[in-house]
Amino acid sequence: MEERILILGIGNLVLQDEGVGIHAIQALEKKKEELPAHVELLDGGTGGVGMIGVLQEYDRIIMIDATLDSSPAGTIKKIKPKFSKDYPRLLSSHEFGLRDMIESMIIQENIPEIDLITISVKNFQEIGMDLSPDVERAIPPVIEMVKEMI
């Protein structure tokens, strides 16, 4: 039996680049027929502990999210965090919920394998549903990275 994989986009769609994880899921939905049947997509919104039960149903999660770091906007990184402290600085609107979620799954000793794809952002405090050009250009390479990881 093939492992169940969830591609999870995290973010707030109305805060410009902060919603890049959701934009990536929307782009993947347009290519759903190219994904194997054991792979599912989920718009996780801003995440949080309410998602724990859903996430624990999968063997593996590929999470896509924005991050604040010193890299130029649109920089893509793939990491394999093991503990909540291993996650890079995510955006304040959902950082607390994700860390709590990971810690809860660790305590329960029921945590799927997690890969995290981050996209560096700068525009995340103003209302707007459009990505900046630098972050928008990151979407196609993120989709290819997800396909390779599957």
DSSP file (Angstrom, degrees, kcal/mol; ACC not computed):
  #  RESIDUE AA STRUCTURE BP1 BP2  ACC     N-H-->O    O-->H-N    N-H-->O    O-->H-N    TCO  KAPPA ALPHA  PHI   PSI    X-CA   Y-CA   Z-CA
    1    1 A M              0   0    0      0, 0.0     2,-0.1     0, 0.0     3,-0.1   0.000 360.0 360.0 360.0 134.0    0.0    0.0    0.0
    2    2 A E        -     0   0    0      1,-0.1     2,-0.1     3,-0.0     3,-0.0  -0.442 360.0-101.2 -76.1 147.9    1.3    3.4   -0.9
    3    3 A E        -     0   0    0     -2,-0.1     2,-0.5     1,-0.1    -1,-0.1  -0.397  34.7-117.2 -67.0 142.9    1.9    6.0    1.7
    4    4 A R        -     0   0    0     53,-0.1    56,-1.9    -2,-0.1    55,-1.7  -0.714  34.4-164.7 -82.4 125.6   -0.8    8.7    2.0
    5    5 A I  E     -ab  39  60A   0     33,-2.4    35,-2.6    -2,-0.5     2,-0.5  -0.931   8.6-162.5-117.2 134.6    0.7   12.1    1.3
    6    6 A L  E     -ab  40  61A   0     54,-2.3    56,-3.0    -2,-0.4     2,-0.7  -0.968   8.0-155.0-115.1 127.3   -0.8   15.4    2.1
    7    7 A I  E     -ab  41  62A   0     33,-3.2    35,-2.2    -2,-0.5     2,-0.5  -0.915  22.4-167.0 -97.5 116.0    0.3   18.6    0.4
    8    8 A L  E     -ab  42  63A   0     54,-2.5    56,-3.0    -2,-0.7     2,-0.5  -0.918  11.9-161.7-115.2 118.1   -0.6   21.3    2.8
    9    9 A G  E     -ab  43  64A   0     33,-2.5    35,-2.8    -2,-0.5    36,-0.4  -0.868  12.2-167.5 -97.8 127.9   -0.6   25.0    2.0
   10   10 A I        +     0   0    0     54,-2.7    11,-0.7    -2,-0.5    56,-0.3  -0.900  31.2  84.8-115.2 142.4   -0.5   27.4    5.0
   11   11 A G  S    S-     0   0    0     34,-4.1     2,-0.7    -2,-0.4     8,-0.3  -0.836  71.1 -84.5 154.1 172.9   -1.1   31.1    4.9
   12   12 A N    >   -     0   0    0      6,-0.4     3,-1.9    -2,-0.3     7,-0.2  -0.930  31.3-157.0-111.0 108.5   -3.5   34.0    5.0
   13   13 A L  T 3  S+     0   0    0     -2,-0.7     3,-0.3     1,-0.3     6,-0.2   0.702  88.3  55.1 -61.2 -23.8   -4.8   34.7    1.5
   14   14 A V  T 3  S+     0   0    0      1,-0.2   114,-2.4     4,-0.1    -1,-0.3   0.397  91.1  74.5 -95.3   5.2   -5.7   38.3    2.1
   15   15 A L  B X  S-e  128   0B   0     -3,-1.9     3,-2.1     1,-0.3    -1,-0.2  -0.398  96.7-122.6-113.0  55.8   -2.3   39.4    3.5
   16   16 A Q  G >  S+     0   0    0    112,-3.2     3,-1.9     1,-0.3    -1,-0.3  -0.142  89.7   8.7  47.4-123.3   -0.4   39.5    0.2
   17   17 A D  G >  S+     0   0    0    106,-1.8     3,-1.9     1,-0.3    -1,-0.3   0.672 114.6  78.2 -65.2 -18.4    2.7   37.2    0.2
   18   18 A E  G <  S+     0   0    0     -3,-2.1     3,-0.4   105,-0.4    -6,-0.4   0.752  89.5  59.2 -61.2 -22.4    1.8   35.7    3.5
   19   19 A G  G X>  +     0   0    0     -3,-1.9     4,-2.2    -8,-0.3     3,-0.7   0.217  67.8 114.8 -89.8  14.8   -0.7   33.6    1.5
   20   20 A V  H <> S+     0   0    0     -3,-1.9     4,-2.2     1,-0.3    -1,-0.2   0.826  71.9  57.3 -59.3 -33.5    1.9   32.0   -0.8
   21   21 A G  H 3> S+     0   0    0    -11,-0.7     4,-1.7    -3,-0.4    -1,-0.3   0.891 109.0  46.0 -63.6 -38.1    1.2   28.5    0.6
   22   22 A I  H <> S+     0   0    0     -3,-0.7     4,-2.4   -12,-0.3    -2,-0.2   0.899 110.3  52.9 -70.1 -41.7   -2.5   28.8   -0.4
   23   23 A H  H  X S+     0   0    0     -4,-2.2     4,-2.1     1,-0.2    -2,-0.2   0.887 107.8  52.6 -60.0 -38.4   -1.5   30.2   -3.8
   24   24 A A  H  X S+     0   0    0     -4,-2.2     4,-2.3     2,-0.2    -1,-0.2   0.906 108.9  49.1 -64.6 -41.4    0.8   27.1   -4.3
   25   25 A I  H  X S+     0   0    0     -4,-1.7     4,-2.4     2,-0.2    -2,-0.2   0.912 109.7  52.0 -63.9 -42.0   -2.1   24.7   -3.4
   26   26 A Q  H  X S+     0   0    0     -4,-2.4     4,-1.0     1,-0.2    -1,-0.2   0.893 110.5  48.1 -61.6 -39.5   -4.4   26.6   -5.9
   27   27 A A  H  < S+     0   0    0     -4,-2.1     4,-0.4     1,-0.2     3,-0.4   0.899 111.4  50.2 -67.2 -40.2   -1.8   26.1   -8.6
   28   28 A L  H >< S+     0   0    0     -4,-2.3     3,-1.4     1,-0.2    -2,-0.2   0.855 102.6  61.0 -66.2 -34.6   -1.4   22.4   -7.7
   29   29 A E  H >< S+     0   0    0     -4,-2.4     3,-1.1     1,-0.3    -1,-0.2   0.836  99.0  56.9 -60.8 -31.7   -5.2   22.0   -7.9
   30   30 A K  T 3< S+     0   0    0     -4,-1.0    -1,-0.3    -3,-0.4    -2,-0.2   0.683 113.6  40.0 -71.8 -16.9   -5.0   23.0  -11.6
   31   31 A K  T X  S+     0   0    0     -3,-1.4     3,-2.3    -4,-0.4     4,-0.3   0.043  76.8 125.5-116.5  22.5   -2.5   20.2  -12.1
   32   32 A K  G X   +     0   0    0     -3,-1.1     3,-1.8     1,-0.3    -1,-0.1   0.825  67.0  62.7 -53.9 -36.5   -4.3   17.6   -9.9
   33   33 A E  G 3  S+     0   0    0      1,-0.3    -1,-0.3    -4,-0.2    -2,-0.1   0.701  97.4  59.0 -65.6 -17.0   -4.4   15.1  -12.8
   34   34 A E  G <  S+     0   0    0     -3,-2.3    -1,-0.3    -6,-0.2    -2,-0.2   0.538  93.1  84.6 -85.8  -7.3   -0.6   15.0  -12.8
   35   35 A L  S <  S-     0   0    0     -3,-1.8   112,-0.0    -4,-0.3     4,-0.0  -0.717  88.1-104.7 -97.9 145.9   -0.5   13.9   -9.2
   36   36 A P    >   -     0   0    0      0, 0.0     3,-1.6     0, 0.0    -1,-0.1  -0.235  32.0-111.5 -62.4 157.8   -0.7   10.3   -8.0
   37   37 A A  T 3  S+     0   0    0      1,-0.3    -2,-0.0    -4,-0.1    -4,-0.0   0.743 114.2  62.7 -64.5 -25.0   -4.0    9.1   -6.5
   38   38 A H  T 3  S+     0   0    0    -34,-0.1   -33,-2.4     2,-0.0     2,-0.5   0.364  88.8  87.6 -84.5   7.7   -2.5    8.7   -3.0
   39   39 A V  E <   -a    5   0A   0     -3,-1.6     2,-0.3   -35,-0.2   -33,-0.2  -0.916  58.1-173.0-109.8 130.0   -1.6   12.4   -2.9
   40   40 A E  E     -a    6   0A   0    -35,-2.6   -33,-3.2    -2,-0.5     2,-0.4  -0.884  13.5-140.2-120.7 154.1   -4.2   14.9   -1.5
   41   41 A L  E     -a    7   0A   0     -2,-0.3     2,-0.4   -35,-0.2   -33,-0.2  -0.877  17.8-176.0-113.1 144.2   -4.1   18.7   -1.4
   42   42 A L  E     -a    8   0A   0    -35,-2.2   -33,-2.5    -2,-0.4     2,-1.0  -0.965  26.1-144.5-145.8 127.3   -5.4   20.9    1.4
   43   43 A D  E     -a    9   0A   0     -2,-0.4   -33,-0.2   -35,-0.2   -35,-0.1  -0.802  23.5-174.4 -81.0 105.1   -5.7   24.6    1.9
   44   44 A G    >   -     0   0    0    -35,-2.8     3,-2.5    -2,-1.0   -34,-0.2   0.379  13.5-156.7 -88.4   4.2   -4.8   24.7    5.6
   45   45 A G  T 3  S-     0   0    0    -36,-0.4   -34,-4.1     1,-0.3    -1,-0.3  -0.312  70.4 -20.7  55.8-132.9   -5.5   28.4    6.1
   46   46 A T  T 3  S-     0   0    0      1,-0.3    -1,-0.3   -36,-0.2    52,-0.2   0.236  93.6-139.3 -95.1  14.8   -3.5   29.7    9.1
   47   47 A G    <   +     0   0    0     -3,-2.5    -1,-0.3   -38,-0.2     3,-0.2  -0.228  33.9 157.7  70.5-154.7   -3.1   26.2   10.5
   48   48 A G    >   -     0   0    0      1,-0.1     3,-2.0    49,-0.1     4,-0.2  -0.440  58.9 -59.4 117.1 171.1   -3.4   25.5   14.2
   49   49 A V  G >  S+     0   0    0      1,-0.3     3,-1.5     2,-0.2     4,-0.3   0.691 117.6  75.1 -64.6 -20.0   -4.1   22.8   16.7
   50   50 A G  G 3  S+     0   0    0      1,-0.3    -1,-0.3    -3,-0.2     4,-0.3   0.672  91.4  57.8 -65.1 -15.5   -7.5   22.1   15.2
   51   51 A M  G <> S+     0   0    0     -3,-2.0     4,-2.5     1,-0.2     5,-0.3   0.508  75.8  98.0 -91.1  -5.8   -5.8   20.4   12.2
   52   52 A I  H <> S+     0   0    0     -3,-1.5     4,-2.2     1,-0.2     5,-0.2   0.904  82.4  48.5 -53.3 -51.0   -4.0   17.8   14.3
   53   53 A G  H  4 S+     0   0    0     -4,-0.3     4,-0.4     1,-0.2    -1,-0.2   0.886 112.7  48.8 -58.6 -41.1   -6.5   15.0   13.7
   54   54 A V  H >4 S+     0   0    0     -4,-0.3     3,-1.3    -3,-0.3    -1,-0.2   0.936 112.1  48.0 -63.8 -46.9   -6.5   15.6   10.0
   55   55 A L  H >< S+     0   0    0     -4,-2.5     3,-1.7     1,-0.3    -2,-0.2   0.842 103.1  61.7 -65.6 -34.0   -2.8   15.6    9.7
   56   56 A Q  T 3< S+     0   0    0     -4,-2.2    -1,-0.3     1,-0.3    -2,-0.2   0.584  89.5  71.6 -71.7  -7.9   -2.3   12.4   11.7
   57   57 A E  T <  S+     0   0    0     -3,-1.3    -1,-0.3    -4,-0.4     2,-0.3   0.599  91.4  74.0 -78.6 -10.9   -4.3   10.5    9.1
   58   58 A Y    <   -     0   0    0     -3,-1.7   -53,-0.2    -4,-0.2     3,-0.1  -0.704  69.1-146.5-107.0 154.6   -1.4   10.8    6.6
   59   59 A D  S    S+     0   0    0    -55,-1.7    54,-2.3     1,-0.3     2,-0.3   0.789  88.7  17.3 -81.6 -31.6    2.0    9.1    6.5
   60   60 A R  E     -bc   5 113A   0    -56,-1.9   -54,-2.3    52,-0.2     2,-0.4  -0.999  63.3-160.7-146.4 142.0    3.7   12.1    5.1
   61   61 A I  E     -bc   6 114A   0     52,-3.0    54,-2.8    -2,-0.3     2,-0.7  -0.991   5.2-162.4-126.1 131.8    3.0   15.9    4.8
   62   62 A I  E     -bc   7 115A   0    -56,-3.0   -54,-2.5    -2,-0.4     2,-0.4  -0.949  21.7-163.6-109.5 108.9    4.7   18.3    2.5
   63   63 A M  E     -bc   8 116A   0     52,-3.0    54,-3.5    -2,-0.7     2,-0.5  -0.759   8.2-162.4 -99.0 137.4    3.9   21.7    4.0
   64   64 A I  E     +bc   9 117A   0    -56,-3.0   -54,-2.7    -2,-0.4     2,-0.3  -0.982  25.5 148.6-120.9 126.0    4.3   24.9    2.0
   65   65 A D  E     - c   0 118A   0     52,-2.3    54,-1.9    -2,-0.5     2,-0.2  -0.978  44.2-103.6-153.4 161.3    4.5   28.2    3.9
   66   66 A A  E     - c   0 119A   0    -48,-0.4    25,-0.5   -56,-0.3     2,-0.3  -0.524  35.0-165.6 -81.6 154.5    5.9   31.7    3.9
   67   67 A T  E     - c   0 120A   0     52,-1.9    54,-2.1    -2,-0.2     2,-0.6  -0.995  19.5-134.0-141.8 149.7    8.9   32.6    6.1
   68   68 A L        +     0   0    0     21,-1.9     2,-0.3    -2,-0.3    21,-0.2  -0.912  50.6 128.7 -99.8 117.8   10.5   35.8    7.3
   69   69 A D  S    S-     0   0    0     -2,-0.6    -2,-0.0    52,-0.4    52,-0.0  -0.866  71.6 -88.4-152.5-173.4   14.2   35.6    6.9
   70   70 A S  S    S+     0   0    0     -2,-0.3     3,-0.1     2,-0.0    -2,-0.0   0.474  89.2 106.4 -85.7  -1.2   17.2   37.6    5.5
   71   71 A S  S    S-     0   0    0      1,-0.1    -2,-0.3     4,-0.1     3,-0.1  -0.385  83.4 -90.7 -74.7 155.3   16.9   35.9    2.1
   72   72 A P    >   -     0   0    0      0, 0.0     3,-1.9     0, 0.0    48,-0.3  -0.308  55.8 -84.7 -62.2 149.8   15.5   37.8   -0.9
   73   73 A A  T 3  S+     0   0    0      1,-0.3    48,-0.2    -3,-0.1     3,-0.1  -0.292 117.9  31.4 -55.0 136.1   11.7   37.6   -1.5
   74   74 A G  T 3  S+     0   0    0     46,-3.1    -1,-0.3     1,-0.3     2,-0.3   0.360  80.0 145.1  94.4  -4.3   10.9   34.4   -3.5
   75   75 A T    <   -     0   0    0     -3,-1.9    45,-2.6    45,-0.1     2,-0.4  -0.512  37.6-149.2 -68.9 130.7   13.8   32.4   -2.1
   76   76 A I  E     +D  119   0A   0     -2,-0.3     2,-0.4    43,-0.2    43,-0.2  -0.862  18.6 176.8-106.7 134.0   12.7   28.7   -1.8
   77   77 A K  E     -D  118   0A   0     41,-2.3    41,-2.8    -2,-0.4     2,-0.5  -0.990  16.9-153.1-134.6 145.6   14.1   26.4    0.8
   78   78 A K  E     +D  117   0A   0     -2,-0.4     2,-0.3    39,-0.2    39,-0.2  -0.979  22.6 170.5-117.6 126.3   13.3   22.8    1.7
   79   79 A I  E     -D  116   0A   0     37,-2.8    37,-2.8    -2,-0.5    -2,-0.0  -0.907  31.3-143.2-131.5 161.8   13.9   21.6    5.2
   80   80 A K        -     0   0    0     -2,-0.3    35,-0.1    35,-0.2     2,-0.1  -0.768  26.8-167.0-123.8  82.7   13.1   18.5    7.2
   81   81 A P        -     0   0    0      0, 0.0    33,-0.3     0, 0.0     3,-0.1  -0.438  15.6-175.8 -73.6 144.8   12.3   19.7   10.7
   82   82 A K  S    S+     0   0    0      1,-0.2     2,-0.3    -2,-0.1     3,-0.0   0.700  70.7  28.7-107.8 -29.7   12.0   17.1   13.5
   83   83 A F  S >  S-     0   0    0      1,-0.1     3,-1.7    23,-0.0     4,-0.4  -0.862  86.1-107.1-128.7 161.6   10.9   19.4   16.4
   84   84 A S  G >  S+     0   0    0     -2,-0.3     3,-1.4     1,-0.3    -1,-0.1   0.843 118.7  60.3 -60.2 -32.5    8.9   22.6   16.6
   85   85 A K  G 3  S+     0   0    0      1,-0.3    -1,-0.3    14,-0.1    14,-0.0   0.698  94.4  65.6 -68.0 -17.2   12.1   24.5   17.4
   86   86 A D  G <  S+     0   0    0     -3,-1.7    -1,-0.3     2,-0.0    -2,-0.2   0.614  79.6 100.2 -79.5 -12.4   13.6   23.4   14.0
   87   87 A Y  S <  S-     0   0    0     -3,-1.4     3,-0.1    -4,-0.4    12,-0.0  -0.520  77.8-119.7 -75.1 140.1   11.0   25.3   12.1
   88   88 A P        -     0   0    0      0, 0.0     2,-0.6     0, 0.0    -1,-0.1  -0.205  48.2 -69.9 -70.1 170.4   12.2   28.6   10.7
   89   89 A R        -     0   0    0    -21,-0.2   -21,-1.9   -22,-0.1     2,-0.1  -0.488  60.5-170.1 -65.3 113.4   10.5   31.9   11.7
   90   90 A L        -     0   0    0     -2,-0.6   -23,-0.2   -23,-0.2     2,-0.2  -0.366  36.7 -67.9 -94.8-179.1    7.1   31.8   10.1
   91   91 A L    >>  -     0   0    0    -25,-0.5     3,-2.0    -2,-0.1     4,-1.7  -0.466  41.6-121.9 -79.0 145.3    4.7   34.7   10.0
   92   92 A S  T 34 S+     0   0    0      1,-0.3     4,-0.4     2,-0.2    -1,-0.1   0.715 102.5  72.5 -60.3 -24.7    3.2   35.9   13.2
   93   93 A S  T 34 S+     0   0    0      1,-0.2    -1,-0.3     2,-0.1     4,-0.1   0.717 123.1   5.9 -67.9 -17.5   -0.4   35.4   12.1
   94   94 A H  T <> S+     0   0    0     -3,-2.0     4,-2.0     2,-0.1     5,-0.2   0.404  97.3 102.3-142.9   2.7    0.0   31.6   12.4
   95   95 A E  H  X S+     0   0    0     -4,-1.7     4,-2.2     1,-0.2     5,-0.2   0.914  85.3  51.4 -57.3 -45.6    3.4   30.8   13.9
   96   96 A F  H  > S+     0   0    0     -4,-0.4     4,-2.2     1,-0.2    -1,-0.2   0.915 109.5  49.3 -59.9 -45.6    2.0   30.0   17.3
   97   97 A G  H  > S+     0   0    0      1,-0.2     4,-2.3     2,-0.2    -1,-0.2   0.893 111.0  48.8 -63.6 -41.6   -0.6   27.6   16.0
   98   98 A L  H  X S+     0   0    0     -4,-2.0     4,-2.5     2,-0.2     5,-0.2   0.924 111.7  48.3 -66.1 -44.3    1.8   25.6   13.9
   99   99 A R  H  X S+     0   0    0     -4,-2.2     4,-2.6     1,-0.2    -2,-0.2   0.917 112.9  48.5 -63.0 -42.0    4.4   25.2   16.7
  100  100 A D  H  X S+     0   0    0     -4,-2.2     4,-2.6    -5,-0.2    -1,-0.2   0.910 110.4  52.2 -62.0 -41.8    1.6   24.1   19.1
  101  101 A M  H  X S+     0   0    0     -4,-2.3     4,-2.0     2,-0.2    -2,-0.2   0.931 111.7  45.1 -61.1 -47.3    0.3   21.6   16.5
  102  102 A I  H  X S+     0   0    0     -4,-2.5     4,-2.2     1,-0.2    -2,-0.2   0.931 113.3  50.2 -63.6 -46.3    3.8   20.0   16.0
  103  103 A E  H  X S+     0   0    0     -4,-2.6     4,-2.6     1,-0.2    -1,-0.2   0.903 109.6  51.8 -59.2 -41.6    4.5   19.9   19.7
  104  104 A S  H  X S+     0   0    0     -4,-2.6     4,-2.1     1,-0.2    -1,-0.2   0.907 109.9  48.0 -63.1 -42.3    1.1   18.2   20.3
  105  105 A M  H  <>S+     0   0    0     -4,-2.0     5,-2.3     2,-0.2     4,-0.4   0.872 111.5  51.1 -67.4 -35.6    1.7   15.5   17.7
  106  106 A I  H ><5S+     0   0    0     -4,-2.2     3,-1.1     2,-0.2    -2,-0.2   0.934 110.2  48.9 -64.9 -45.6    5.2   14.9   19.2
  107  107 A I  H 3<5S+     0   0    0     -4,-2.6    -2,-0.2     1,-0.3    -1,-0.2   0.890 112.0  48.8 -60.6 -39.9    3.7   14.5   22.7
  108  108 A Q  T 3<5S-     0   0    0     -4,-2.1    -1,-0.3    -5,-0.2    -2,-0.2   0.566 106.7-131.6 -75.4  -7.6    1.1   12.1   21.3
  109  109 A E  T < 5S+     0   0    0     -3,-1.1    -3,-0.2    -4,-0.4     2,-0.1   0.870  77.7 110.5  54.6  39.6    3.9   10.2   19.6
  110  110 A N      < +     0   0    0     -5,-2.3    -1,-0.1    -6,-0.1    -4,-0.1  -0.611  36.1 140.5-141.2  74.6    1.8   10.3   16.4
  111  111 A I        -     0   0    0     -2,-0.1     3,-0.1    -5,-0.1   -55,-0.1  -0.975  42.1-135.9-124.2 126.9    3.5   12.6   14.0
  112  112 A P        -     0   0    0      0, 0.0     2,-0.3     0, 0.0   -52,-0.2  -0.249  41.1 -83.7 -70.0 166.2    3.7   12.0   10.3
  113  113 A E  E     -c   60   0A   0    -54,-2.3   -52,-3.0   -55,-0.0     2,-0.5  -0.568  54.9-157.3 -66.4 131.8    6.9   12.6    8.3
  114  114 A I  E     -c   61   0A   0    -33,-0.3     2,-0.4    -2,-0.3   -52,-0.2  -0.966  19.7-176.2-124.2 128.9    7.0   16.3    7.5
  115  115 A D  E     -c   62   0A   0    -54,-2.8   -52,-3.0    -2,-0.5     2,-0.5  -0.955  16.1-154.1-112.6 140.2    8.9   18.1    4.8
  116  116 A L  E     -cD  63  79A   0    -37,-2.8   -37,-2.8    -2,-0.4     2,-0.6  -0.966   9.3-167.1-121.6 124.6    8.6   21.9    4.8
  117  117 A I  E     -cD  64  78A   0    -54,-3.5   -52,-2.3    -2,-0.5     2,-0.4  -0.947  16.0-168.0-105.6 121.4    9.0   24.1    1.8
  118  118 A T  E     -cD  65  77A   0    -41,-2.8   -41,-2.3    -2,-0.6     2,-0.5  -0.853  12.8-159.2-111.4 148.4    9.4   27.8    2.7
  119  119 A I  E     -cD  66  76A   0    -54,-1.9   -52,-1.9    -2,-0.4   -43,-0.2  -0.992  24.9-125.5-122.9 122.0    9.2   30.8    0.5
  120  120 A S  E     -c   67   0A   0    -45,-2.6   -46,-3.1    -2,-0.5     2,-0.3  -0.438  34.9-175.5 -68.4 136.9   10.9   34.0    1.8
  121  121 A V        +     0   0    0    -54,-2.1   -52,-0.4   -48,-0.2     3,-0.1  -0.904  30.9 176.1-132.7 159.7    8.5   37.0    1.8
  122  122 A K  S    S+     0   0    0     -2,-0.3     2,-0.9     1,-0.2     3,-0.2   0.554  72.4  69.5-127.3 -37.2    8.6   40.7    2.6
  123  123 A N        +     0   0    0      1,-0.2  -106,-1.8     2,-0.1  -105,-0.4  -0.761  58.5 115.3 -91.5 102.2    5.1   41.9    1.7
  124  124 A F        +     0   0    0     -2,-0.9    -1,-0.2  -107,-0.2     4,-0.1   0.355  55.4  69.3-147.4   4.3    2.8   40.5    4.3
  125  125 A Q  S    S+     0   0    0     -3,-0.2     2,-0.3     2,-0.1  -109,-0.1   0.592  83.1  74.9-107.7 -11.5    1.3   43.3    6.4
  126  126 A E  S    S-     0   0    0   -111,-0.1     2,-0.2     1,-0.0     0, 0.0  -0.748  87.6-103.6-102.3 151.3   -1.0   45.0    3.9
  127  127 A I        +     0   0    0     -2,-0.3  -112,-0.2  -112,-0.2     2,-0.2  -0.507  66.4 117.4 -69.7 134.1   -4.4   43.7    2.7
  128  128 A G  B     -e   15   0B   0   -114,-2.4  -112,-3.2    -2,-0.2    -2,-0.0  -0.694  52.8-144.9 167.4 141.4   -4.2   42.3   -0.8
  129  129 A M  S    S+     0   0    0     -2,-0.2     2,-0.4  -114,-0.2  -114,-0.1   0.453  73.5  92.2 -99.8  -1.6   -4.7   39.0   -2.5
  130  130 A D  S    S-     0   0    0   -116,-0.1     2,-0.2     1,-0.0  -113,-0.1  -0.761  71.5-129.5 -97.0 139.2   -2.0   39.3   -5.1
  131  131 A L        -     0   0    0     -2,-0.4  -115,-0.1  -115,-0.1    -2,-0.1  -0.504  29.6-104.3 -77.9 151.7    1.5   38.0   -4.6
  132  132 A S     >  -     0   0    0     -9,-0.2     4,-2.9    -2,-0.2     5,-0.2  -0.387  37.6-106.7 -67.2 157.0    4.5   40.3   -5.3
  133  133 A P  H  > S+     0   0    0      0, 0.0     4,-2.0     0, 0.0     5,-0.1   0.880 118.9  52.7 -56.3 -39.9    6.3   39.4   -8.6
  134  134 A D  H  4 S+     0   0    0      1,-0.2     4,-0.4     2,-0.2    -3,-0.0   0.906 114.5  40.9 -63.9 -41.2    9.3   37.8   -6.8
  135  135 A V  H >> S+     0   0    0     -3,-0.2     3,-1.1     1,-0.2     4,-0.5   0.874 111.2  57.0 -75.3 -37.4    7.1   35.5   -4.7
  136  136 A E  H >< S+     0   0    0     -4,-2.9     3,-1.2     1,-0.3    -2,-0.2   0.887 102.0  57.0 -58.5 -39.6    4.8   34.8   -7.7
  137  137 A R  T 3< S+     0   0    0     -4,-2.0    -1,-0.3     1,-0.2    -2,-0.2   0.705  97.7  63.7 -66.4 -18.4    7.8   33.6   -9.7
  138  138 A A  T <> S+     0   0    0     -3,-1.1     4,-2.0    -4,-0.4    -1,-0.2   0.710  83.6  78.6 -77.6 -19.7    8.5   31.0   -6.9
  139  139 A I  H <X S+     0   0    0     -3,-1.2     4,-2.4    -4,-0.5     5,-0.2   0.934  90.2  48.9 -60.5 -52.1    5.2   29.1   -7.5
  140  140 A P  H  > S+     0   0    0      0, 0.0     4,-2.1     0, 0.0    -1,-0.2   0.916 113.3  46.6 -57.8 -43.8    6.3   27.1  -10.6
  141  141 A P  H  > S+     0   0    0      0, 0.0     4,-2.4     0, 0.0    -2,-0.2   0.871 110.8  53.6 -65.5 -32.6    9.6   25.9   -9.0
  142  142 A V  H  X S+     0   0    0     -4,-2.0     4,-2.5     2,-0.2     5,-0.2   0.922 107.6  50.9 -64.6 -42.4    7.7   25.0   -5.8
  143  143 A I  H  X S+     0   0    0     -4,-2.4     4,-2.2     1,-0.2    -1,-0.2   0.917 111.5  47.4 -60.9 -43.4    5.3   22.9   -7.8
  144  144 A E  H  X S+     0   0    0     -4,-2.1     4,-2.2     2,-0.2    -1,-0.2   0.889 110.5  52.6 -64.5 -38.8    8.2   21.1   -9.5
  145  145 A M  H  X S+     0   0    0     -4,-2.4     4,-2.1     2,-0.2    -2,-0.2   0.918 108.8  50.0 -62.7 -43.1    9.8   20.5   -6.1
  146  146 A V  H  X S+     0   0    0     -4,-2.5     4,-1.7     1,-0.2    -2,-0.2   0.932 109.7  50.8 -60.6 -46.5    6.6   19.0   -4.8
  147  147 A K  H  < S+     0   0    0     -4,-2.2    -1,-0.2     1,-0.2    -2,-0.2   0.899 111.1  48.5 -59.8 -41.2    6.3   16.6   -7.8
  148  148 A E  H  < S+     0   0    0     -4,-2.2    -1,-0.2     1,-0.2    -2,-0.2   0.873 109.4  52.9 -66.1 -36.8   10.0   15.5   -7.3
  149  149 A M  H  <        0   0    0     -4,-2.1    -1,-0.2     1,-0.3    -2,-0.2   0.799 360.0 360.0 -70.9 -28.3    9.4   14.9   -3.6
  150  150 A I     <        0   0    0     -4,-1.7    -1,-0.3    -5,-0.2    -2,-0.2   0.499 360.0 360.0 -69.2 360.0    6.4   12.7   -4.2
